[in-house]
Amino acid sequence: MSIPNLESFGFDADYQAVYDLAYRYARDELYELCERMDNEDWFPEAAFRGLAEQGLLGVTVPTEFGGGGMDVLAQCFIAEAVAYWNHSIAAGMLASDNLCLHNLVRNASEAQKREYLPRFCDGSVIGALGMTEPGAGSDALGSMATTARRDGDDYVLNGRKLFITNGPVADVLLVYAKTAPEKRQKGISAFIVEKSFPGFSVAQKLDKMGWRGSPTGELVFDDCRVPAGNLVGEENAGHIVMMSGLDIERVIGAFFDIGIAQRAFDLALDYAGQRKQFGRAIGEFQMVQAMLADMYTEIEAMRALTYQVGREIVDLPEGEGGRGVVHKRSAAALLAAGRGAMRVLDQAVQIHGGMGFMRETEVNRLYRSGKVGEIAAGSNQIRQVIIAGELLREAGG
């Protein structure tokens, strides 16, 4: 694949430079790690922390705290470029740099920013988001069971979090817990939790079908003591932090899906030119050509919508999100990208034929990982509910 010409989509040269840097570094340094990561579910910690030396961590952090001082759209392009070559590392970057760190950039106090932001930027801290629970996935707010009660200078957290990307390796986590359970969605608060805090532990590392090498775990909070100063935002206002963050997460997830789909398409296109049957390259047969044409069109449609919504989240005000146009369009972008990526991946495996079914092939690895794009950050069905709900609200005036 040639690197996309972002200027043809109306983006300036700064975004192109960021994309080029991430793409070339991932190609030269991260791609070779993929096979071992998949086979052994191995997390290359040194390589992940080393991303800081390339300026690929903390890109949205203001320069005064050691970051790149760029916007979230730059982070989106990094996600796409890295996902093309190593989607598992890109997944870890998304969890640390966007779900955790960017939410702190948007919502943390000045004291919290001085304490934590520089450590993310220099790679000394890996982050994670603690939201999903065993009984609270799609209904993350209403069914949340993890609680936090004030006890002197601390909050005491009790509960469990499940399916947490980076959970087993995270140094710092942004964790949501109910401080006023009777208020349901409006009784949630956000906390910065360090792995060294007493009462915090990793119960297990989960064995996944895809995204292997991007560690996912179950976390336990057993009378976990968190300093009151680590409350992010106001008490019982965590739903505002969460929902605005989710809208941004959905958009960056769509960029991620473009990267993985583009890689699968390029592998299929190359294979179609090399694989011979009946004395001809299979790419000469019209039915294979039709599949390639559909895959290309799918990716370009994903890119057009996703890039546009990427523009729309750049200046999302603090406290905004979780409602209105951006809520609807971020859900639409990820719905289209998740579905589109799986259609592309399915066709890529089909073109590879029997080899596509072999676990050792790269296209098989991509296929197994692609499914999470229809599940994470709110499943396809939740995205449909969001879109329809906003449409009906608009129609009703």
Stockholm file with secondary structure:
# STOCKHOLM 1.0

chainA/1-397         MSIPNLESFGFDADYQAVYDLAYRYARDELYELCERMDNEDWFPEAAFRGLAEQGLLGVTVPTEFGGGGMDVLAQCFIAEAVAYWNHSIAAGMLASDNLCLHNLVRNASEAQKREYLPRFCDGSVIGALGMTEPGAGSDALGSMATTARRDGDDYVLNGRKLFITNGPVADVLLVYAKTAPEKRQKGISAFIVEKSFPGFSVAQKLDKMGWRGSPTGELVFDDCRVPAGNLVGEENAGHIVMMSGLDIERVIGAFFDIGIAQRAFDLALDYAGQRKQFGRAIGEFQMVQAMLADMYTEIEAMRALTYQVGREIVDLPEGEGGRGVVHKRSAAALLAAGRGAMRVLDQAVQIHGGMGFMRETEVNRLYRSGKVGEIAAGSNQIRQVIIAGELLREAGG
#=GR chainA/1-397 SS CCCCCGGGGTCCHHHHHHHHHHHHHIIIIIGGGHHHHHHHCCCCHHHHHHGGGGTCSSTTSCGGGTSCCCCHHHHHHHHHHHHHHCHHHHHHHIIIIIIIIIHHHHHCCHHHHHHHHHHHHTTSCCEEEECCBTTBSTTTTTTCCCEEEEETTEEEEEEEEEEEETTTTCSEEEEEEESCGGGGGGGEEEEEEETTSTTEEEEEECCCSSSTTSCEEEEEEEEEEEEGGGEESSTTCHHHHHHHHHHHHHHHHHHHHHHHHHHHHHHHHHHHHHCEETTEEGGGSHHHHHHHHHHHHHHHHHHHHHHHHHHHHTTCCTTCCSSHHHHHHHHHHHHHHHHHHHHHHHHHHHHHGGGGGSTTSHHHHHHHHHGGGGTTTSCHHHHHHHHHHHHHHHHTC
#=GC SS_cons         CCCCCGGGGTCCHHHHHHHHHHHHHIIIIIGGGHHHHHHHCCCCHHHHHHGGGGTCSSTTSCGGGTSCCCCHHHHHHHHHHHHHHCHHHHHHHIIIIIIIIIHHHHHCCHHHHHHHHHHHHTTSCCEEEECCBTTBSTTTTTTCCCEEEEETTEEEEEEEEEEEETTTTCSEEEEEEESCGGGGGGGEEEEEEETTSTTEEEEEECCCSSSTTSCEEEEEEEEEEEEGGGEESSTTCHHHHHHHHHHHHHHHHHHHHHHHHHHHHHHHHHHHHHCEETTEEGGGSHHHHHHHHHHHHHHHHHHHHHHHHHHHHTTCCTTCCSSHHHHHHHHHHHHHHHHHHHHHHHHHHHHHGGGGGSTTSHHHHHHHHHGGGGTTTSCHHHHHHHHHHHHHHHHTC
//
